[in-house]
Amino acid sequence: MVISERISRALEYQGIESTFRGTGNEKYGRVLKMVRTPTSEEYYKIIVLTGVGIIALGALGFTIMLLTGLLVPST
């Protein structure tokens, strides 16, 4: 595989594995090997899902505020 050869050459050049060798049986080095930059489609999906989550939490908070204002009498 061309990609795995490129990754191994890049890791050797950067010395990432040697940096994380003594930390937890190389678990951080393995994670760093698997990390990659997301594609533009993946990035767009992440942005959309994050926006939907923020809007949903805001709507839930606003609904709770309205219900509290209607149900609890102010003095």
C-alpha positions as CSV (number, residue, x, y, z in Angstrom):
1,M,0.0,0.0,0.0
2,V,1.3,3.4,-1.0
3,I,-0.5,5.3,1.8
4,S,0.9,3.1,4.6
5,E,4.4,3.5,3.2
6,R,4.0,7.3,3.1
7,I,2.6,7.3,6.7
8,S,5.5,5.2,8.0
9,R,8.1,7.3,6.3
10,A,6.4,10.5,7.6
11,L,6.3,9.1,11.2
12,E,10.0,8.0,11.0
13,Y,10.9,11.5,9.8
14,Q,8.9,13.2,12.5
15,G,9.9,10.8,15.3
16,I,6.4,10.6,16.7
17,E,6.7,7.1,17.9
18,S,9.9,7.7,19.8
19,T,8.3,10.7,21.5
20,F,5.4,8.6,22.8
21,R,7.2,5.3,23.2
22,G,7.3,5.3,27.0
23,T,3.7,6.4,27.6
24,G,1.3,3.6,28.1
25,N,2.7,0.9,25.9
26,E,2.7,3.1,22.8
27,K,-1.1,3.7,22.9
28,Y,-0.7,7.4,22.0
29,G,1.6,6.6,19.2
30,R,-1.0,4.2,17.7
31,V,-3.7,6.9,18.0
32,L,-1.5,9.4,16.3
33,K,-0.9,6.9,13.4
34,M,-4.6,6.6,12.9
35,V,-5.5,10.3,12.9
36,R,-6.1,11.9,9.6
37,T,-7.5,15.2,8.3
38,P,-11.2,14.9,7.5
39,T,-12.5,15.3,4.0
40,S,-14.6,18.4,3.1
41,E,-17.7,16.2,3.2
42,E,-17.0,14.9,6.7
43,Y,-16.1,18.4,7.9
44,Y,-19.4,19.8,6.5
45,K,-21.4,17.0,8.3
46,I,-19.6,17.8,11.6
47,I,-20.5,21.5,11.2
48,V,-24.1,20.7,10.5
49,L,-24.5,18.3,13.3
50,T,-22.8,20.7,15.8
51,G,-25.2,23.5,14.6
52,V,-28.2,21.3,15.0
53,G,-27.1,20.3,18.5
54,I,-26.6,23.9,19.5
55,I,-30.0,24.9,18.2
56,A,-31.7,21.9,19.9
57,L,-30.1,22.8,23.3
58,G,-31.0,26.4,22.9
59,A,-34.6,25.5,22.1
60,L,-34.8,23.2,25.0
61,G,-33.5,25.9,27.4
62,F,-35.9,28.4,25.9
63,T,-38.8,26.0,26.4
64,I,-37.9,25.3,30.0
65,M,-37.6,29.1,30.6
66,L,-41.1,29.7,29.1
67,L,-42.7,26.8,31.1
68,T,-41.1,28.0,34.3
69,G,-42.4,31.5,33.7
70,L,-45.9,30.2,33.1
71,L,-46.1,27.7,35.9
72,V,-44.2,29.5,38.7
73,P,-46.0,32.6,39.8
74,S,-43.8,35.6,40.2
75,T,-44.1,37.6,43.4
